[in-house]
Amino acid sequence: MPPAGDAAFDIIPARKLAGRVAGLYAAAGDHFETSAAETLDLALDGIPGDFHAGPTRRSGSREPWYPRGTEMRNERQLSIVAPDELAVVAGRMGLAEILPEWTGANLLLDGIPHLSMLPAGTLLFFKGGATVKIDAQNGPCRFAGKQIAVRAGMADEEAGALLFPKVAKRLRGLVAWVEKPGRVALGEEVSVRVPEQWIYRA
């Protein structure tokens, strides 16, 4: 067993980054696809009226440890993506572009390197006062892939639905929840606080 204390681990110090809100989107209907907005009001339950809003949600295939449909904490109130990562995925799918709306994104953040690799616990402080906390990477699924295929006019929509999860792994962005309510505006600055990190070794 390794000795206790920091000596047993490689500790990566906390750091700060900066970015900009390049796009805002909300899903006001009964489908996950979003529409562009100039501002978003973030409440503790997420975006009021949004497809993914609410303090709780029902478990699905991402939570095999629960029976499907189990009520659980909603840590997926917001979907966050980056323009450079969407461009990479589009290229891998042979598409000219993938719009954030097609993936159900709420926030498009620019200027943050390797956005999808930000660790759980990262805090996003928006200049207008809202704070968002990162829960995890957003695993790419065939439902988003199907929507991309439909919107991009792919000849084989099912093939596109299956291709997306393969080529978008670790490039699909992040899911997050609202820690402090506030209004976020297009073009707004965001301060990113990445927590201290380590690899756990039992």
WOKADA-V818910 format. One record per pair of residues at least 24 apart in sequence whose C-alpha atoms are under 6 Angstrom apart, sorted by the first residue. I is the first residue (numbers start at 1). J is the second residue. D is the distance in Angstrom with one decimal. If there is no record, write none. Layout:
i=I j=J d=D
i=I j=J d=D
This chain:
i=10 j=198 d=5.9
i=11 j=197 d=5.9
i=11 j=198 d=5.0
i=12 j=196 d=5.7
i=12 j=197 d=5.0
i=13 j=196 d=4.7
i=14 j=194 d=5.5
i=14 j=195 d=4.6
i=14 j=196 d=4.1
i=15 j=194 d=5.3
i=16 j=192 d=5.5
i=16 j=193 d=4.7
i=17 j=192 d=4.8
i=18 j=190 d=5.9
i=18 j=191 d=4.7
i=18 j=192 d=5.7
i=19 j=110 d=5.6
i=19 j=111 d=4.7
i=19 j=112 d=5.4
i=19 j=189 d=6.0
i=19 j=190 d=5.2
i=20 j=109 d=5.6
i=20 j=110 d=5.3
i=20 j=187 d=6.0
i=20 j=188 d=5.7
i=20 j=189 d=4.6
i=20 j=190 d=5.6
i=21 j=109 d=4.9
i=21 j=186 d=5.6
i=21 j=187 d=4.9
i=21 j=188 d=5.2
i=22 j=108 d=5.3
i=22 j=109 d=5.5
i=22 j=110 d=5.9
i=22 j=187 d=5.8
i=23 j=107 d=5.8
i=23 j=108 d=4.6
i=24 j=106 d=5.6
i=24 j=107 d=5.0
i=25 j=106 d=4.4
i=26 j=106 d=5.6
i=27 j=51 d=5.3
i=32 j=104 d=5.2
i=33 j=101 d=5.6
i=33 j=102 d=5.6
i=33 j=104 d=4.5
i=34 j=101 d=4.7
i=34 j=104 d=5.1
i=35 j=101 d=6.0
i=38 j=186 d=5.5
i=39 j=184 d=5.5
i=39 j=185 d=4.4
i=40 j=183 d=5.6
i=40 j=184 d=5.2
i=41 j=182 d=5.9
i=41 j=183 d=4.4
i=42 j=181 d=5.1
i=42 j=182 d=5.3
i=42 j=183 d=5.9
i=43 j=181 d=4.7
i=44 j=178 d=5.4
i=44 j=181 d=5.9
i=46 j=77 d=5.2
i=46 j=178 d=5.9
i=52 j=77 d=5.3
i=53 j=77 d=5.5
i=75 j=176 d=6.0
i=75 j=177 d=5.4
i=76 j=175 d=5.1
i=76 j=176 d=5.4
i=77 j=177 d=5.1
i=78 j=106 d=6.0
i=78 j=175 d=5.5
i=78 j=176 d=5.1
i=78 j=177 d=6.0
i=79 j=105 d=4.8
i=79 j=106 d=5.3
i=79 j=174 d=5.8
i=79 j=175 d=4.7
i=80 j=105 d=5.8
i=80 j=107 d=4.7
i=80 j=108 d=6.0
i=80 j=173 d=5.5
i=80 j=174 d=5.1
i=81 j=108 d=5.1
i=81 j=173 d=4.4
i=82 j=108 d=5.4
i=82 j=109 d=5.2
i=82 j=110 d=5.9
i=85 j=171 d=5.5
i=89 j=168 d=5.6
i=102 j=147 d=6.0
i=102 j=148 d=5.5
i=103 j=144 d=5.3
i=116 j=170 d=5.9
i=116 j=171 d=5.6
i=116 j=173 d=4.4
i=116 j=174 d=5.8
i=122 j=193 d=5.7
i=122 j=194 d=4.7
i=122 j=195 d=5.9
i=123 j=192 d=5.8
i=123 j=193 d=5.2
i=124 j=191 d=5.8
i=124 j=192 d=4.8
i=125 j=190 d=5.5
i=125 j=191 d=5.0
i=126 j=190 d=4.4
i=127 j=189 d=5.6
i=127 j=190 d=6.0
i=129 j=182 d=5.6
i=130 j=180 d=5.3
i=130 j=181 d=5.1
i=130 j=182 d=4.2
i=131 j=179 d=5.5
i=131 j=180 d=4.8
i=132 j=177 d=5.8
i=132 j=178 d=4.6
i=132 j=179 d=5.3
i=133 j=176 d=5.5
i=133 j=177 d=5.6
i=134 j=176 d=4.3
i=135 j=175 d=5.8
i=135 j=176 d=5.0
i=136 j=174 d=5.8
i=136 j=175 d=5.7
i=137 j=174 d=4.4
i=138 j=172 d=5.8
i=138 j=173 d=5.6
i=138 j=174 d=4.7
i=138 j=175 d=5.5
i=140 j=165 d=4.7
i=140 j=172 d=5.9
i=141 j=165 d=5.3
